[in-house]
Amino acid sequence: MLEKIADINGVINGFVWGIPVLTLLIATGVLMTLLTKGFQFSHFAHWMKNTIGSIFKKHVSGHVEEKGAISQFQSLCTALAATVGVGNIAGVATAIVSGGPGAIFWMWLAAIFGSMTNYSENVLGIYYRRRNAEGEWAGGAMYYLRDGLGSYKGCKQIGKILALLFSVFAVMASFGIGNASQVNTIASNMESAFSIPTWVCGIALMVLAGLVIVGGIKRIASVTEKIVPFMVVIYIVGALVIVISHAGNIIPAFTSIFSFAFGFRAVGGAAIGVAVKSAVTWGFKRGVFSNEAGLGSSVMVHSASNVKEPVRQGMWGIFEVFADTIVVCTLTALVVLTSGLVNLETGEMLTQAKDSVLVAQAFSNVFGYAGSAFVAIAILLFAFSTVLGWSYYGTKAWEYLFGTKAIMIYKVIFVLFILVGATMSLSLAWDISDTFNGLMSIPNLIGVITLSPIVLKITKNYVSRILKGQNVEPILSADPDIQKEQAEAVKRGEM
């Protein structure tokens, strides 16, 4: 049965991660970069100041009384909880093993342009969000597909169909990228490092996750805002120790990344083509798996933010991709490449280790057994937080499909599936995750591209008002009532 599933998945995976979808992913980021005149570059200081530079401000990280709403910092932490996961450790290692050191360059490129895709998703998410039957914010690609794309002449049914497809793919993806692949990696590493049986680990994770997930977005955000900063800082410090201890290999590591990205060290014309194609494919696949730009996933939690300005939440989207890929993934790559596990001249792997075991081996070379334990615990925190974040994404997609009253059904199924994920084949879990990632991106990117004039209009409005000081009416929501409500809040100085 599993073999048949793997075969079917392989066919679908080959399509969704073929040249057309990869081109669509990067083209969307390039398009939004050009339309906004390189917002991520030209306004770098501004978005850094208004994201990580503002986390100690009350309106950004203070307690939120509004029902179903969370702070901007909590939305970032929950989004990072879902993105900073196994992809940052096992995913980067897989990219290097399968695509060579050059894959890292294409991960960077995917992040640079993908940051504007993520920005656009969040801008649209805030602009088209609405309140559900419980009075909580509900937003995501399904809403800007249905209400945004669907508002164009002759596109009403297309918008509804794409919104429906996105929601179905998101629910399925939540069991793959957000559950099975994460839990399976945790269980495997716990068994390897501490000899804990996978089924025992699965039961423990199921209980812990259940206690948090049942509490909804408020409880999830409360947990992630504590776990995420701690785990990211600890991992960065540990990775820096490894890289600095091999300081002599830092420049050769970067050289190998750029050289192999364009096949400069491959032999023969055919070899160059194969090497570059492999680097591009694995770099983009693992880059998107890691930061999720283009999937339309994190916009669901960003839409629950107490923010009033769509562009402000869009800037958190840029920072999210920056922190995930440019910082964390790069450090993981350097840990592997500087530790002598890869021949930097030929790209040949000098070890049989793969996935997270490769990273654990790099840490063990410096810290001994403590290195393997460190990586196992890091993966536990990274992956568990990803499970929490993705449980919310799946919940919102399920809510769109079946209504608010059916949410608890999804939560129960999701929590029970954790035990299944802990004991299934890891390779199959990863492959299925890849497939639904790709499927999610197709309707979402269609929505972002077709609604790009709206993103540009909102961005220009923000720049005119906030950066140029012009007296123009803010563009905050597609819903007239919410627009009026939020505009009055902005006039009172709320962001």
Beta strands, then each sheet from edge to edge (+ up, - down):
strand 1: 130-131
strand 2: 137-138
sheet 1: 1+ 2-
end
